[in-house]
Amino acid sequence: MSDNWIVQNLNSALNTWNEKLAEIWTLLTQSPESFKGGTIWSVITGINGALTAIGYGLLVLFFAAGIVKTCGSFTE
């Protein structure tokens, strides 16, 4: 190593840069199931299940309302 403070500062900056890039790379290549122990992923899948159930319920409701509206006009 050189005794020059500029070279030492540059080496320190490059080492810090490499460490941060390695940390970013591990975050980007990590699966959602293993990120932060998987708790965030389980919350997301729970919300998705609830929204799917609500969507199916509304689909059935509007389908039934359309059938009733169509069949109701036949009696007139």
C-alpha positions as MATLAB code, in Angstrom:
seq = 'MSDNWIVQNLNSALNTWNEKLAEIWTLLTQSPESFKGGTIWSVITGINGALTAIGYGLLVLFFAAGIVKTCGSFTE';
ca = [
       0.000    0.000    0.000;
       1.135    3.497   -0.725;
       1.571    6.133    1.954;
      -0.177    8.632   -0.290;
      -3.480    9.717    1.266;
      -5.139   10.167   -2.135;
      -4.434    6.563   -3.089;
      -5.650    5.360    0.313;
      -8.873    7.371   -0.017;
      -9.471    6.049   -3.527;
      -8.893    2.467   -2.403;
     -11.214    2.959    0.549;
     -13.903    4.463   -1.678;
     -13.614    1.634   -4.195;
     -13.794   -0.989   -1.441;
     -16.932    0.661   -0.040;
     -18.405    0.840   -3.553;
     -17.725   -2.852   -4.147;
     -19.290   -3.818   -0.804;
     -22.434   -1.810   -1.535;
     -22.736   -3.244   -5.045;
     -22.394   -6.757   -3.637;
     -25.133   -5.981   -1.101;
     -27.422   -4.603   -3.814;
     -26.769   -7.662   -5.977;
     -27.738  -10.032   -3.157;
     -30.959   -8.059   -2.606;
     -31.824   -8.130   -6.314;
     -31.156  -11.832   -6.761;
     -32.990  -12.877   -3.596;
     -36.384  -14.528   -3.964;
     -39.448  -12.824   -2.432;
     -40.097  -15.875   -0.244;
     -36.767  -15.514    1.530;
     -36.665  -11.695    1.808;
     -36.885  -10.593    5.468;
     -37.772  -14.123    6.551;
     -40.739  -14.382    4.180;
     -43.171  -12.393    6.343;
     -43.739   -9.736    3.692;
     -44.426  -12.406    1.065;
     -46.958  -14.157    3.287;
     -48.795  -10.851    3.852;
     -48.856  -10.211    0.088;
     -50.235  -13.676   -0.653;
     -52.856  -13.221    2.072;
     -53.983   -9.926    0.552;
     -54.050  -11.539   -2.889;
     -56.248  -14.369   -1.607;
     -58.669  -11.930    0.005;
     -58.906   -9.789   -3.138;
     -59.432  -12.887   -5.272;
     -62.305  -13.999   -3.040;
     -63.888  -10.532   -3.191;
     -63.484  -10.488   -6.992;
     -65.175  -13.882   -7.381;
     -68.000  -12.778   -5.104;
     -68.589   -9.627   -7.139;
     -68.421  -11.615  -10.370;
     -71.138  -13.980   -9.177;
     -73.219  -11.094   -7.810;
     -73.179   -9.110  -11.058;
     -73.749  -12.239  -13.142;
     -76.785  -13.088  -11.033;
     -78.024   -9.490  -11.216;
     -77.714   -9.592  -15.017;
     -79.645  -12.868  -15.184;
     -82.403  -11.482  -12.944;
     -82.602   -8.300  -15.004;
     -82.808  -10.255  -18.256;
     -85.387  -12.734  -16.928;
     -87.390   -9.953  -15.339;
     -88.011   -8.361  -18.726;
     -89.609  -11.564  -20.050;
     -92.572  -11.180  -17.695;
     -93.527   -7.783  -19.087;
];
